[in-house]
Amino acid sequence: MCIAMPGKVISLDGGKGKVDFSGNIVDVNLQLVNAKAGDYVLVHAGCALEVMEKSKAEELMDLFRELEEIGI
């Protein structure tokens, strides 16, 4: 099963950007969304699918941390 992960855009370079996923900085294609540095985006397969509200992104990140802690 594949899932989309929320991350925070830290820099942009044309249609690509660097996104922070809990300390892991990853190059992401941002061409499908209108994101700016500081925005949270939902990313699947290296592409940002949507810009998210910070509260929703943090809620998802907390959920993924909890799942990791219990070994799922």
C-alpha positions as CSV (number, residue, x, y, z in Angstrom):
1,M,0.0,0.0,0.0
2,C,1.3,3.5,-0.8
3,I,0.4,6.5,1.2
4,A,1.0,10.2,0.9
5,M,3.0,12.0,3.5
6,P,2.8,15.6,4.7
7,G,6.0,17.7,4.8
8,K,7.0,21.4,5.1
9,V,8.4,23.2,2.1
10,I,11.7,24.8,3.0
11,S,12.9,26.1,-0.4
12,L,11.8,26.3,-4.0
13,D,13.7,26.2,-7.2
14,G,11.5,26.5,-10.2
15,G,9.0,23.6,-10.2
16,K,10.9,21.7,-7.6
17,G,11.5,22.2,-3.9
18,K,13.1,20.8,-0.8
19,V,10.5,19.4,1.6
20,D,11.2,18.5,5.3
21,F,9.7,15.2,6.4
22,S,10.6,15.1,10.2
23,G,14.2,16.1,9.5
24,N,14.6,14.2,6.2
25,I,15.0,16.8,3.4
26,V,13.7,15.5,0.1
27,D,13.5,17.0,-3.4
28,V,9.9,17.1,-4.4
29,N,8.1,18.1,-7.7
30,L,5.9,21.0,-6.8
31,Q,4.5,21.7,-10.3
32,L,1.0,20.5,-9.5
33,V,0.5,22.9,-6.6
34,N,0.9,26.6,-5.8
35,A,3.2,26.2,-2.8
36,K,5.6,28.6,-1.2
37,A,8.3,28.2,1.5
38,G,6.7,27.5,4.8
39,D,3.7,25.7,3.4
40,Y,2.8,22.1,4.2
41,V,2.2,19.8,1.3
42,L,0.9,16.3,0.9
43,V,3.4,14.3,-1.2
44,H,3.1,11.0,-3.0
45,A,5.7,9.4,-5.2
46,G,7.8,12.5,-5.2
47,C,5.0,14.9,-6.2
48,A,3.2,17.3,-4.1
49,L,-0.6,16.7,-4.5
50,E,-2.0,19.5,-2.4
51,V,-1.1,22.4,-0.1
52,M,-2.4,21.6,3.4
53,E,-3.4,23.6,6.5
54,K,-0.6,23.4,9.1
55,S,-3.0,21.9,11.7
56,K,-4.1,19.1,9.3
57,A,-0.5,18.3,8.3
58,E,0.6,18.2,12.0
59,E,-2.4,15.9,12.8
60,L,-1.2,13.5,10.1
61,M,2.4,13.6,11.2
62,D,1.4,12.8,14.8
63,L,-0.7,9.9,13.6
64,F,2.2,8.5,11.5
65,R,4.6,8.9,14.6
66,E,2.1,7.0,16.8
67,L,1.9,4.2,14.2
68,E,5.6,4.0,14.0
69,E,5.9,3.8,17.8
70,I,3.5,0.8,18.0
71,G,5.3,-0.9,15.1
72,I,2.8,-0.6,12.3
